[in-house]
């Protein structure tokens, strides 16, 4: 009897549960969900801080679970909630009353995870959204949403969206801070366009230039499934920059699988800063193409432009660069190679390009400085403290003017805390090396600069490749340079520089013809031309300059061979670019028909002038004429005969000075008198 009662009780319990479930199903299926529109809108409004209103119908339907579901989820239908004509108000300061309007929002919800307080949307479908985004010059934007009431603590519910489907739409973006504005229109593509499901077109402005482009993407954005990559391709022109990309995006919610073929071209790499946030130098027009791989982590992201190739001006360029978003500043690292580097393509780095080239890269022309050759365009340092960098560059073969004996360039660029260091900046030239370390501190106003350079094993005959008489010369040029300065351009830095410069050739040989010409030994020059040049022993060539306030003045400059002894005295003023040197030749043997007189090198760096002391030459010539009237020919040429004086070069003293490293005061300080 007791068993019968228990069975009867269980039966009634089952019947009651079935009845309640049936009633619930009937209520759910017949319930007018439009009654909840106000309540749902209010809850969303509280969470976003914006007025959200559902103007159209709110309906609920049930769909069969996907065959891919496992466990209990395979048997439980999924609710499909659709809200039509939904609007979200804009920020109070915005130019448009609505931030967004959507024709239809469809949410497909997984019911079973609700038991564990997990709100998982298998799919959110958005139909015909119209979105307005705006940012003011002071940085305020309308897409940062703030709840109306502060949360009492972290929510116990977890929200997850697996897939997003977009069916056409429109977006406007107006950014006063970035000085850009554009419209994006999206259209659903036909089925035969698979795997692409939506196409887009963009049009607008960026600064004074235009933005225009087209592209297409996948039909479904799988936010949580890395095995379903989202295909993307497009072509966009922003100002003078062209971007062409095609590839896939896996796991878009975390950007852990960005893999794109990327081609970029433009008039100057510096114009990529507003698009990438990466500080790059001014360059000639460029084009590059390579593979872009990106990941986004909680502490920042990493973007690698891998194995790219391209051209910058007339030079080729290849390599890999990596951008890491980190604190306190992002970092750019990489290795670059130019197999054939055109030397003039380096001009924009120091502002040494022409006005026509500046116009090509959309830079304003510089004010002309008549007769000046040193670049006066200020360095653009306002972005140096926005990024750190560690980049190595090699120019394997340099295409340059024949008078410039540079063959190879290697450098290691380090930018940290706004301080740019090139260590080393190494030129292979004239069979030797010019190795330097340059530091520019953009934190100082004007920029503080230091230069330390070593000149090693430069071959005399290669320093002047177009001078025939130098081809037989033998000797190695070694030197030491230390300079410091403050200035915002190459011209202002050199114009205020302080330090020392030393050069030395210790032993070798030199063209006899050039020595005779320097001494104005007319007869010897004629004989050398008739019977050929020869080399004379070079005892030493030493130049020692003290640099103070931009004026490099000779302390010693001697040139001693077995045939001649030459001294140079004077200075070059880098501020005015004026030259003022006196060259005094002394022959060590008897020279017939010699107009020996000091030579003067004056003028400017861009237009040097070489002259001789006309008075001395006139006196010698006049004396010869007078004697010719009174005496035989042998007597007449006596004034034109060079009788050597006792003169010896102090090579040992010059060598001793060269054993000490050149010194420079701290940047901004003057050298000792």
PyMOL commands that set and color helices and strands:
alter all, ss='L'
color gray80, all
select helices_A, chain A and resi 2-30+33-48+71-74+112-116+191-193+269-276+343-349+355-360+384-386+460-463+468-470+490-495+512-518+522-531+614-630+633-640+651-658
alter helices_A, ss='H'
color red, helices_A
select strands_A, chain A and resi 52-54+58-63+78-89+98-109+118-135+158-161+163-175+180-188+196-206+209-218+220-222+230-238+241-250+257-266+286-297+300-312+315-324+330-342+387-399+406-416+419-429+432-441+448-459+476-486+498-511+535-548+551-561+564-573+578-587+599-604+608-612
alter strands_A, ss='S'
color yellow, strands_A
deselect
rebuild
show_as cartoon
